[in-house]
Amino acid sequence: MAKKLKQASRKELQELKPYLEEWVDRTEKSEYIDEDPVQFMHAYEDKEDQLLAGFFAALMAWGRRDIVVNKVGDLLNRMDHRPADFIKNFTEADAARFEGFKHRTFKPVDIYWLTKILSSIENKYAGFENFWKHCYSHAENKSRELISVFHEEFFAMHPEAAQRTRKHISDSEKNSSCKRLYLFLKWSIREGSPVDLGIMDFMPASELMIPMDVHVGRQARVLGMLGRTYNDWKAVEELTGKLRQLDPEDPSKYDFALFGIGLSDEEIPERFVKNPEYLG
């Protein structure tokens, strides 16, 4: 049986807020962009280029950031650094460009199907945000979580897509943390940030869920903000609920704080440490 983690009380959460806000201020700076995959959104001026480059960058944000940046750069180079034009006009002959591409479990067949589906989306919905709007409206009408609807509608564009490719688009109804898709949404929706671009407005920032990775989960457990020991959808709901107590309008901004704390060599003040076994 898993050890029960200590959790911060509501009062202790409020006492923690200034510490987290300080870390947001320290981390959410333009310099952050240079070493992060979000740089590929900032590399373009056209919205559709930004969204499509950002989507692939977020899907591939898995492992060391420098390796992710190199791999995303490789992929966009194969698209002649014109992702919107390449994807909208994608043909079977273009599939050869993906030969030899590999990143983690991504193989050429996965890039092929993701690109083919995105091409159909671009041409049917006249823009990626319009597809997200469609999914958001459907999710609201059916009282379902957005990412599950996105997964379903995404692959409905090409039901014949390789089964192995489906694992690259998360599904919260299968208890996935959906980290990479909510990372993309954070990049695309949060406004007034030197890092996040705020170029989509189909949903408010208040509804964003925290992008849950191993580092965010670890720091949240240290601070007593997460009692669940697995980084799954239930953990995302639990942690985001705590963060909404601190800032109901912009809970996902604390991703910067938890990331910054985890990257720093500074010791967390002892009064905030609830579960020291997660330190280090």
Backbone bond lengths (Angstrom), bond angles and torsions (degrees), N, CA, C in turn:
res aa  C-N    CA-C-N  psi(-1)  N-CA   C-N-CA  omega(-1)  CA-C   N-CA-C  phi
1 M - - - 1.467 - - 1.530 109.72 -
2 A 1.322 116.39 131.67 1.465 121.05 -177.66 1.523 110.90 -66.15
3 K 1.326 114.85 141.82 1.451 119.95 177.86 1.521 110.23 -64.86
4 K 1.321 117.05 136.54 1.460 120.91 178.89 1.522 109.19 -76.92
5 L 1.323 116.15 128.75 1.450 120.77 -178.17 1.522 111.26 -84.85
6 K 1.324 115.00 146.98 1.460 120.31 175.02 1.521 108.82 -74.80
7 Q 1.326 115.76 142.90 1.453 119.49 -178.73 1.524 110.90 -124.97
8 A 1.329 114.70 145.33 1.461 120.32 178.38 1.521 109.74 -70.48
9 S 1.314 116.17 141.30 1.461 120.84 175.62 1.534 109.02 -74.49
10 R 1.314 116.73 170.67 1.462 120.05 177.30 1.528 110.68 -58.99
11 K 1.329 116.74 -39.73 1.469 121.52 178.36 1.520 110.39 -64.67
12 E 1.328 116.20 -43.29 1.462 120.13 179.96 1.528 111.55 -67.00
13 L 1.332 117.18 -33.43 1.462 120.42 176.04 1.528 110.68 -62.10
14 Q 1.319 116.25 -43.03 1.459 119.96 179.34 1.522 111.27 -66.04
15 E 1.341 117.08 -33.66 1.462 120.34 176.38 1.525 111.33 -70.41
16 L 1.330 115.93 -26.80 1.458 122.04 178.87 1.532 111.96 -76.96
17 K 1.323 116.62 -24.32 1.464 121.21 -173.11 1.535 113.50 -54.25
18 P 1.339 120.95 -49.46 1.476 119.43 -179.13 1.534 112.76 -59.24
19 Y 1.317 116.43 -35.76 1.470 120.97 178.38 1.527 110.25 -64.18
20 L 1.328 117.04 -44.93 1.456 120.76 178.83 1.522 111.50 -67.76
21 E 1.326 116.90 -39.50 1.467 120.55 179.10 1.539 109.95 -62.07
22 E 1.326 116.22 -39.21 1.470 119.97 177.99 1.524 110.35 -60.94
23 W 1.344 116.12 -41.10 1.453 119.63 -179.17 1.535 111.92 -71.36
24 V 1.320 116.97 -32.35 1.464 119.04 173.13 1.520 109.41 -60.42
25 D 1.340 116.35 -48.08 1.470 121.14 -179.15 1.524 111.70 -61.22
26 R 1.316 116.86 -37.21 1.463 120.70 -178.07 1.529 112.64 -74.62
27 T 1.323 116.65 -30.69 1.464 121.08 -173.40 1.521 113.30 -95.65
28 E 1.337 116.65 -38.70 1.471 120.81 -175.10 1.529 110.58 -79.41
29 K 1.310 115.57 72.38 1.467 122.63 -179.66 1.525 109.60 -126.80
30 S 1.314 116.47 160.06 1.464 120.29 -177.33 1.525 111.96 -60.28
31 E 1.336 117.39 -27.85 1.466 120.05 179.76 1.533 111.56 -63.49
32 Y 1.316 115.80 -24.65 1.463 121.71 179.63 1.526 110.87 -58.35
33 I 1.321 115.83 -34.43 1.464 122.33 -174.10 1.523 111.84 -60.56
34 D 1.326 116.96 -39.11 1.462 121.74 -170.95 1.519 114.03 -59.57
35 E 1.334 117.45 -28.05 1.463 120.14 -176.52 1.519 112.44 -112.35
36 D 1.335 117.23 9.91 1.458 121.04 -174.38 1.529 110.60 -119.60
37 P 1.331 118.03 149.96 1.470 120.09 178.15 1.529 114.65 -59.71
38 V 1.330 118.48 -17.78 1.468 119.90 176.88 1.531 110.93 -60.39
39 Q 1.314 117.13 -17.45 1.469 121.05 179.85 1.518 112.05 -56.26
40 F 1.334 117.12 -27.85 1.464 119.38 -177.11 1.525 112.13 -73.04
41 M 1.314 117.55 -22.40 1.463 119.71 172.62 1.527 109.76 -75.14
42 H 1.321 115.96 -38.73 1.464 120.79 -179.40 1.531 112.20 -72.36
43 A 1.324 117.06 -15.02 1.466 120.58 -177.00 1.531 112.74 -75.45
44 Y 1.341 116.13 -12.93 1.464 119.98 -176.46 1.523 110.95 -119.59
45 E 1.320 115.64 157.14 1.460 121.32 176.87 1.518 111.70 -103.22
46 D 1.332 116.98 -30.31 1.460 121.16 179.50 1.526 110.60 -75.94
47 K 1.321 116.87 132.61 1.464 121.72 -176.09 1.525 112.29 -57.44
48 E 1.327 117.45 -43.88 1.462 119.42 -176.35 1.521 110.85 -67.23
49 D 1.332 117.37 -38.41 1.468 120.11 173.63 1.529 110.17 -60.11
50 Q 1.324 116.23 -44.59 1.465 120.78 -179.46 1.527 111.18 -59.90
51 L 1.326 116.34 -47.07 1.462 120.35 -176.60 1.524 112.00 -67.11
52 L 1.311 117.45 -44.12 1.461 119.60 -176.91 1.523 111.88 -73.15
53 A 1.333 117.17 -39.03 1.463 119.50 174.53 1.524 109.68 -64.41
54 G 1.327 116.74 -41.91 1.456 120.99 179.68 1.510 112.79 -65.08
55 F 1.321 116.54 -36.26 1.463 120.40 179.47 1.525 110.66 -62.88
56 F 1.335 116.50 -48.31 1.464 118.53 177.96 1.527 111.25 -65.74
57 A 1.326 117.22 -38.52 1.466 120.28 179.34 1.524 110.86 -62.08
58 A 1.326 117.04 -40.55 1.462 120.33 179.64 1.528 111.17 -70.32
59 L 1.336 117.11 -42.30 1.462 119.76 179.15 1.524 111.83 -60.83
60 M 1.324 115.93 -31.64 1.462 120.78 -177.03 1.527 112.89 -95.16
61 A 1.341 117.16 2.36 1.468 121.52 -178.69 1.524 109.50 -75.97
62 W 1.312 113.34 79.76 1.457 121.43 -170.36 1.524 107.08 -147.41
63 G 1.342 116.63 106.07 1.459 120.43 -177.60 1.526 111.34 105.74
64 R 1.315 115.80 -161.21 1.471 121.17 -178.46 1.518 111.14 -60.39
65 R 1.335 116.00 136.18 1.462 120.12 -175.27 1.525 112.15 -63.48
66 D 1.332 118.33 -36.79 1.465 119.37 -178.74 1.521 111.49 -65.29
67 I 1.333 116.62 -37.47 1.464 120.11 177.98 1.526 110.10 -69.11
68 V 1.324 116.59 -41.66 1.468 120.54 177.71 1.528 110.07 -58.68
69 V 1.326 116.40 -46.77 1.469 120.93 -179.82 1.531 110.72 -59.11
70 N 1.323 117.18 -43.29 1.472 120.51 179.14 1.525 111.43 -63.17
71 K 1.330 116.77 -42.00 1.464 120.58 -177.40 1.520 112.14 -70.72
72 V 1.329 116.79 -40.74 1.468 119.53 177.82 1.522 109.65 -65.58
73 G 1.339 116.31 -40.37 1.458 120.10 176.35 1.515 111.63 -59.26
74 D 1.319 117.02 -41.03 1.462 122.52 177.43 1.531 110.38 -60.72
75 L 1.329 116.32 -46.94 1.462 120.25 -178.90 1.528 111.45 -63.04
76 L 1.319 116.97 -45.81 1.463 119.76 -178.76 1.529 111.43 -67.47
77 N 1.314 116.58 -29.91 1.464 120.26 174.58 1.527 110.51 -63.74
78 R 1.329 116.21 -37.45 1.470 120.65 177.57 1.528 111.14 -67.88
79 M 1.328 116.58 -19.12 1.469 121.85 175.87 1.530 111.02 -97.77
80 D 1.337 116.55 14.53 1.467 122.89 -179.08 1.530 112.44 59.70
81 H 1.312 116.03 26.13 1.469 122.62 -179.11 1.537 111.98 53.75
82 R 1.317 115.30 31.70 1.472 122.39 174.62 1.522 107.23 -132.73
83 P 1.341 117.22 66.25 1.465 119.47 -171.17 1.527 114.70 -58.50
84 A 1.325 118.58 -41.26 1.464 120.18 -177.65 1.528 110.77 -64.45
85 D 1.316 116.26 -47.10 1.464 120.36 -179.86 1.522 110.83 -64.79
86 F 1.324 116.62 -43.64 1.465 120.75 -179.67 1.523 111.07 -62.13
87 I 1.333 116.29 -46.15 1.464 120.48 -176.00 1.529 111.45 -70.59
88 K 1.312 117.60 -44.46 1.473 120.08 179.48 1.524 111.44 -58.81
89 N 1.328 116.80 -37.56 1.466 121.40 -174.63 1.528 112.72 -105.06
90 F 1.308 116.66 21.39 1.464 122.06 -176.98 1.527 111.31 -61.24
91 T 1.338 115.76 133.79 1.466 121.77 175.39 1.524 108.86 -127.61
92 E 1.302 115.92 168.90 1.462 120.61 -179.83 1.524 110.87 -60.66
93 A 1.316 116.31 -31.12 1.471 119.54 -179.97 1.526 111.72 -65.40
94 D 1.338 116.92 -25.85 1.464 120.90 -179.09 1.519 112.37 -74.49
95 A 1.326 117.70 -16.58 1.463 121.17 -176.52 1.524 111.81 -59.60
96 A 1.329 117.24 -28.18 1.469 120.96 -179.13 1.519 111.70 -62.24
97 R 1.329 117.15 -22.99 1.466 120.22 179.93 1.528 111.76 -64.32
98 F 1.316 117.17 -23.16 1.469 120.67 -176.11 1.531 112.67 -88.73
99 E 1.316 117.24 -4.16 1.463 119.99 -178.63 1.526 110.58 -58.65
100 G 1.312 116.01 133.12 1.463 121.40 178.53 1.514 114.47 85.87
101 F 1.331 117.40 -5.80 1.469 118.81 -179.41 1.529 109.89 -76.76
102 K 1.326 115.49 137.16 1.472 120.33 177.41 1.515 109.79 -154.12
103 H 1.318 115.56 136.17 1.464 121.68 171.84 1.521 107.61 -151.66
104 R 1.325 114.96 116.00 1.466 119.42 -176.05 1.530 109.20 53.41
105 T 1.342 117.30 -120.34 1.462 119.26 179.23 1.528 112.76 -94.82
106 F 1.332 117.04 5.22 1.464 120.15 175.30 1.523 109.58 -75.97
107 K 1.319 115.56 129.93 1.450 122.07 175.43 1.529 108.66 -126.03
108 P 1.332 118.11 168.62 1.465 119.78 -179.68 1.522 114.10 -51.73
109 V 1.325 117.18 -37.05 1.471 119.71 -179.50 1.526 110.80 -62.71
110 D 1.325 117.65 -34.61 1.466 120.67 179.94 1.528 110.67 -70.92
111 I 1.321 116.67 -44.31 1.469 120.06 178.36 1.527 109.73 -63.10
112 Y 1.324 116.71 -38.45 1.461 121.05 177.61 1.529 110.85 -58.02
113 W 1.328 117.06 -52.17 1.463 119.53 -176.14 1.520 112.15 -69.90
114 L 1.311 117.48 -38.58 1.465 119.49 177.11 1.527 110.44 -61.24
115 T 1.319 116.00 -43.13 1.459 120.48 179.70 1.524 111.36 -67.05
116 K 1.321 117.02 -42.91 1.468 121.39 179.89 1.529 110.85 -61.95
117 I 1.320 116.51 -43.00 1.468 120.58 178.85 1.532 110.38 -66.18
118 L 1.326 116.65 -44.42 1.465 120.04 178.18 1.525 111.10 -61.98
119 S 1.324 117.22 -35.87 1.457 120.67 177.19 1.523 110.85 -62.01
120 S 1.320 116.65 -44.23 1.467 120.70 178.22 1.526 111.07 -64.80
121 I 1.329 116.48 -38.31 1.466 120.71 177.97 1.525 110.14 -63.95
122 E 1.315 116.32 -47.77 1.466 120.65 -179.28 1.529 111.26 -57.89
123 N 1.302 116.27 -41.81 1.458 119.89 -175.91 1.528 113.26 -80.26
124 K 1.319 117.67 -29.10 1.470 120.02 178.30 1.518 112.13 -83.04
125 Y 1.333 117.05 -40.37 1.467 121.05 -173.22 1.523 113.51 -103.02
126 A 1.314 117.56 -2.66 1.473 122.06 178.77 1.523 111.91 55.46
127 G 1.331 115.54 44.14 1.463 120.30 176.76 1.519 111.62 136.35
128 F 1.329 115.46 143.54 1.471 121.08 -175.83 1.523 110.86 -67.40
129 E 1.332 117.90 -37.44 1.463 118.21 -179.92 1.523 111.06 -63.10
130 N 1.305 118.21 -35.73 1.462 120.35 179.04 1.526 111.19 -62.16
131 F 1.325 116.43 -34.37 1.468 119.83 176.04 1.525 110.52 -67.84
132 W 1.333 116.68 -42.63 1.468 119.98 176.65 1.534 110.45 -61.78
133 K 1.329 117.48 -40.06 1.469 121.05 177.41 1.521 110.76 -60.00
134 H 1.319 115.70 -43.50 1.461 121.34 177.11 1.530 110.63 -58.14
135 C 1.328 116.62 -46.80 1.474 121.06 -179.64 1.524 111.26 -65.69
136 Y 1.327 115.95 -40.64 1.472 121.04 -179.68 1.526 110.72 -62.81
137 S 1.324 116.96 -44.64 1.461 121.36 179.50 1.528 110.48 -64.00
138 H 1.321 116.10 -42.81 1.466 120.70 179.12 1.532 110.46 -63.85
139 A 1.322 116.59 -41.57 1.467 120.58 179.23 1.526 111.11 -62.85
140 E 1.338 116.64 -42.57 1.468 120.32 178.49 1.520 111.01 -63.26
141 N 1.312 116.42 -44.80 1.470 120.71 -177.87 1.520 112.54 -64.52
142 K 1.310 116.16 -33.14 1.471 121.45 -177.19 1.530 112.70 -99.58
143 S 1.346 117.05 1.63 1.476 121.91 -177.44 1.533 110.85 53.40
144 R 1.327 115.03 48.05 1.462 121.28 177.87 1.519 109.31 -118.90
145 E 1.322 115.70 163.43 1.456 120.49 179.47 1.528 109.09 -76.78
146 L 1.329 116.08 140.66 1.459 122.19 -173.31 1.517 113.39 -54.56
147 I 1.331 117.35 -47.50 1.460 119.79 -172.14 1.528 111.88 -66.75
148 S 1.317 117.07 -33.01 1.468 119.52 176.52 1.519 110.91 -64.98
149 V 1.321 116.02 -41.38 1.462 120.22 177.30 1.521 109.93 -66.38
150 F 1.333 116.73 -41.63 1.464 120.55 178.20 1.528 110.19 -58.10
151 H 1.318 116.17 -47.77 1.468 120.71 178.73 1.523 110.64 -56.01
152 E 1.298 115.95 -48.45 1.466 121.88 -177.08 1.532 111.50 -63.16
153 E 1.336 115.78 -48.43 1.461 120.72 -177.62 1.533 111.77 -70.61
154 F 1.308 116.44 -33.39 1.468 121.31 179.56 1.526 109.91 -60.55
155 F 1.323 116.71 -51.04 1.460 119.46 -176.79 1.528 112.79 -80.91
156 A 1.321 117.12 -13.97 1.467 119.54 172.77 1.525 110.88 -66.81
157 M 1.337 116.79 -20.97 1.467 119.85 177.48 1.522 111.18 -64.81
158 H 1.347 115.78 -34.30 1.467 121.11 177.89 1.526 108.52 -144.57
159 P 1.337 117.11 82.23 1.470 120.00 -178.64 1.519 113.84 -59.48
160 E 1.311 116.85 -19.74 1.463 121.07 -178.97 1.527 112.65 -81.19
161 A 1.333 117.27 -1.18 1.470 120.83 -179.30 1.523 111.04 -56.41
162 A 1.315 115.17 148.70 1.474 120.67 -179.10 1.524 110.66 -55.17
163 Q 1.303 116.05 134.68 1.464 121.04 -178.99 1.525 111.36 -58.71
164 R 1.328 116.98 -36.79 1.459 120.86 -176.96 1.530 111.71 -63.96
165 T 1.336 117.44 -26.58 1.461 121.07 -178.31 1.518 111.82 -71.23
166 R 1.320 117.28 -23.76 1.473 121.11 -175.63 1.522 112.89 -64.33
167 K 1.317 116.55 -25.67 1.471 118.42 -178.30 1.525 111.97 -71.07
168 H 1.320 117.47 -14.31 1.461 120.50 179.99 1.529 112.54 -83.22
169 I 1.329 116.53 -9.95 1.467 121.65 173.98 1.521 107.18 -115.39
170 S 1.305 117.29 108.00 1.462 122.36 -170.58 1.529 112.20 -66.08
171 D 1.320 114.82 163.85 1.466 122.11 179.11 1.520 108.13 -140.42
172 S 1.335 116.88 110.73 1.464 120.46 -177.70 1.524 112.04 -65.90
173 E 1.320 117.26 -24.71 1.467 119.75 178.41 1.522 111.75 -72.26
174 K 1.328 116.21 -10.79 1.469 121.15 172.37 1.526 110.28 -102.62
175 N 1.334 115.78 15.87 1.462 124.41 175.89 1.524 113.91 67.79
176 S 1.337 117.24 24.30 1.464 120.81 172.76 1.525 109.15 -75.05
177 S 1.327 116.89 150.43 1.464 120.10 178.09 1.527 112.10 -72.13
178 C 1.335 117.18 -19.55 1.483 122.55 178.91 1.531 111.45 56.52
179 K 1.308 116.65 33.84 1.465 122.02 -175.72 1.513 112.63 -56.72
180 R 1.334 116.71 -47.56 1.455 119.10 -171.71 1.525 112.71 -71.77
181 L 1.332 117.27 -34.51 1.463 119.43 178.44 1.525 111.26 -72.56
182 Y 1.331 117.51 -37.35 1.469 118.49 176.46 1.530 111.61 -74.62
183 L 1.327 116.98 -23.74 1.463 119.32 172.08 1.532 109.30 -65.24
184 F 1.339 116.47 -45.98 1.461 120.63 177.32 1.527 111.01 -59.44
185 L 1.331 116.75 -43.65 1.467 119.52 -179.44 1.526 110.99 -66.31
186 K 1.323 117.00 -37.52 1.474 119.33 177.07 1.527 109.95 -62.06
187 W 1.320 117.32 -47.17 1.460 121.13 177.78 1.528 111.38 -55.92
188 S 1.319 115.60 -39.75 1.466 121.68 -169.27 1.522 114.48 -88.58
189 I 1.322 118.38 -21.29 1.470 121.13 -170.59 1.522 113.80 -109.81
190 R 1.334 117.64 -38.69 1.470 118.71 -176.95 1.530 110.75 -64.02
191 E 1.322 115.61 130.68 1.468 121.48 -178.63 1.527 110.93 -103.66
192 G 1.325 115.57 162.64 1.458 121.04 174.71 1.505 114.46 69.54
193 S 1.314 116.72 23.25 1.466 121.89 -178.47 1.514 109.76 -112.01
194 P 1.337 118.32 143.60 1.462 120.36 173.46 1.527 112.05 -73.37
195 V 1.322 117.43 -10.67 1.466 122.29 -177.19 1.527 111.18 -110.62
196 D 1.327 116.55 -57.28 1.461 121.54 -178.70 1.523 109.33 -78.92
197 L 1.340 116.49 139.70 1.455 120.06 -166.04 1.529 115.39 -88.47
198 G 1.337 117.85 -26.98 1.461 119.90 179.03 1.521 113.60 62.05
199 I 1.334 117.36 45.15 1.465 120.35 -176.87 1.529 112.92 -103.46
200 M 1.322 118.09 -1.80 1.467 121.73 172.17 1.528 108.09 -120.51
201 D 1.330 116.04 144.11 1.468 119.05 -179.34 1.528 112.35 -135.62
202 F 1.339 117.20 25.63 1.460 119.67 -178.95 1.528 112.18 -71.96
203 M 1.335 117.39 -16.48 1.463 121.90 176.41 1.522 108.07 -143.85
204 P 1.338 117.46 152.82 1.465 119.57 -179.89 1.526 112.44 -79.34
205 A 1.320 116.01 154.88 1.471 121.15 178.46 1.520 111.74 -61.21
206 S 1.324 116.54 -24.66 1.472 120.51 -179.62 1.531 112.09 -63.42
207 E 1.337 117.20 -21.57 1.462 121.03 -178.15 1.524 113.05 -94.82
208 L 1.320 117.33 -3.45 1.463 119.87 178.41 1.527 110.48 -66.66
209 M 1.305 115.63 142.32 1.466 121.80 175.00 1.530 108.07 -98.43
210 I 1.312 116.09 154.52 1.459 120.62 -179.12 1.538 109.70 -68.30
211 P 1.331 118.83 132.14 1.470 119.92 173.32 1.531 109.01 -70.56
212 M 1.308 115.90 106.87 1.469 121.33 -172.17 1.519 111.57 -93.45
213 D 1.343 115.55 108.83 1.461 119.22 170.57 1.525 108.56 -118.06
214 V 1.332 115.96 -176.60 1.461 120.02 -175.25 1.526 111.39 -62.32
215 H 1.333 118.39 -35.06 1.456 121.71 -177.10 1.534 111.23 -73.52
216 V 1.325 116.36 -44.45 1.469 120.48 177.49 1.521 109.67 -61.57
217 G 1.326 116.49 -44.64 1.464 120.15 179.71 1.520 112.56 -61.40
218 R 1.330 116.38 -41.37 1.467 120.16 -179.09 1.522 111.46 -63.02
219 Q 1.334 116.95 -48.41 1.467 119.95 -178.46 1.526 111.30 -66.49
220 A 1.324 116.75 -36.50 1.466 120.10 178.47 1.526 110.79 -63.62
221 R 1.321 116.73 -36.33 1.470 119.75 178.84 1.522 110.95 -72.92
222 V 1.330 117.36 -38.81 1.462 120.58 175.27 1.526 110.21 -54.91
223 L 1.334 115.61 -43.66 1.470 121.80 -174.86 1.524 113.59 -84.42
224 G 1.319 117.13 -0.33 1.466 119.78 178.37 1.516 113.59 75.01
225 M 1.340 115.89 26.21 1.464 120.43 179.86 1.525 112.13 -98.64
226 L 1.325 116.18 -3.60 1.459 120.52 -175.96 1.520 109.65 -145.41
227 G 1.304 115.75 117.83 1.456 120.45 -179.54 1.515 112.89 -92.67
228 R 1.308 116.46 -18.91 1.464 120.94 -179.04 1.525 109.66 -79.65
229 T 1.332 116.56 139.84 1.465 120.34 -175.24 1.522 113.01 -93.79
230 Y 1.332 117.72 -7.28 1.464 120.97 179.01 1.527 109.96 -107.65
231 N 1.330 116.32 143.93 1.465 120.71 177.29 1.526 109.61 -89.32
232 D 1.325 114.92 73.48 1.454 120.46 -178.71 1.526 109.88 -121.52
233 W 1.331 117.11 -172.46 1.456 120.02 -176.24 1.524 112.24 -63.51
234 K 1.328 116.73 -36.27 1.466 119.65 178.10 1.529 110.54 -62.50
235 A 1.334 116.71 -36.77 1.471 120.52 176.94 1.525 110.61 -67.44
236 V 1.331 117.08 -39.28 1.469 121.17 177.58 1.528 110.09 -60.34
237 E 1.320 116.33 -45.34 1.467 120.58 179.40 1.528 110.94 -63.46
238 E 1.330 116.00 -41.21 1.470 119.99 -178.82 1.528 110.73 -65.17
239 L 1.329 116.91 -49.79 1.460 120.01 -176.90 1.531 110.95 -68.00
240 T 1.321 118.14 -42.76 1.460 120.03 179.28 1.518 110.68 -61.66
241 G 1.326 116.84 -36.81 1.458 120.37 176.55 1.522 111.87 -60.73
242 K 1.319 116.64 -40.18 1.472 120.86 177.30 1.525 110.47 -66.36
243 L 1.327 116.21 -42.58 1.467 120.32 -177.95 1.532 111.36 -67.87
244 R 1.316 116.76 -30.06 1.473 119.59 176.87 1.524 111.43 -69.18
245 Q 1.318 116.98 -23.72 1.464 119.44 174.23 1.533 110.27 -67.72
246 L 1.336 116.24 -28.93 1.464 121.14 -179.34 1.525 111.74 -85.88
247 D 1.332 117.09 -38.51 1.466 121.24 177.36 1.524 108.42 -150.28
248 P 1.327 118.33 94.39 1.467 121.55 -177.15 1.521 113.23 -62.50
249 E 1.324 117.53 -26.24 1.459 120.92 -176.01 1.525 113.34 -86.71
250 D 1.326 117.40 -21.94 1.468 119.51 -173.85 1.527 111.35 -149.67
251 P 1.319 117.54 60.73 1.476 119.17 -175.56 1.518 114.22 -66.16
252 S 1.341 117.85 -30.37 1.463 119.04 -173.98 1.527 113.36 -74.07
253 K 1.336 117.73 -10.02 1.468 119.23 177.74 1.526 111.20 -62.18
254 Y 1.327 116.67 -25.25 1.467 120.01 -177.94 1.528 112.24 -70.88
255 D 1.322 117.17 -6.94 1.461 120.68 169.62 1.526 109.57 -56.60
256 F 1.347 116.77 -39.40 1.461 120.92 177.74 1.529 111.07 -62.83
257 A 1.322 116.69 -39.98 1.464 120.49 -178.79 1.527 110.91 -66.29
258 L 1.337 116.43 -49.95 1.458 119.80 -176.71 1.524 110.82 -66.46
259 F 1.334 117.06 -35.32 1.466 121.04 175.60 1.526 110.14 -65.95
260 G 1.335 116.72 -47.07 1.465 121.20 -178.01 1.514 112.63 -62.86
261 I 1.313 116.11 -42.59 1.469 120.48 178.17 1.526 110.15 -61.25
262 G 1.329 115.96 -43.17 1.462 120.58 -178.13 1.512 112.94 -66.68
263 L 1.330 116.40 -31.92 1.461 120.95 -178.00 1.530 112.19 -81.70
264 S 1.317 115.87 -22.50 1.464 121.08 -174.15 1.531 112.48 -80.20
265 D 1.332 114.71 153.13 1.466 120.88 173.70 1.527 111.40 -88.61
266 E 1.328 116.75 -5.75 1.464 120.41 -178.54 1.532 110.45 -68.60
267 E 1.300 115.57 141.46 1.458 119.61 176.86 1.517 110.43 -76.18
268 I 1.323 115.72 139.74 1.458 120.65 174.56 1.532 107.63 -72.16
269 P 1.334 118.52 133.49 1.464 119.71 178.61 1.529 111.08 -51.67
270 E 1.311 114.63 134.01 1.463 120.32 -173.07 1.526 112.83 -56.03
271 R 1.339 116.78 -32.35 1.468 119.40 -177.03 1.524 112.57 -66.57
272 F 1.335 116.88 -17.53 1.463 120.06 -179.43 1.527 113.26 -96.68
273 V 1.322 116.41 -11.91 1.471 120.05 -174.58 1.533 109.28 -82.77
274 K 1.323 115.06 116.61 1.470 121.82 179.71 1.519 112.33 -101.56
275 N 1.331 115.73 -34.62 1.467 120.37 -176.40 1.529 109.02 -132.37
276 P 1.350 116.21 80.29 1.477 120.27 -173.68 1.518 114.33 -62.25
277 E 1.320 117.57 -18.88 1.467 119.60 179.82 1.534 112.28 -64.35
278 Y 1.332 117.05 -14.70 1.459 120.64 178.83 1.531 112.12 -94.94
279 L 1.323 116.95 -0.89 1.468 119.77 176.15 1.522 110.82 -70.31
280 G 1.335 116.15 153.74 1.454 119.69 174.01 1.504 113.68 84.97
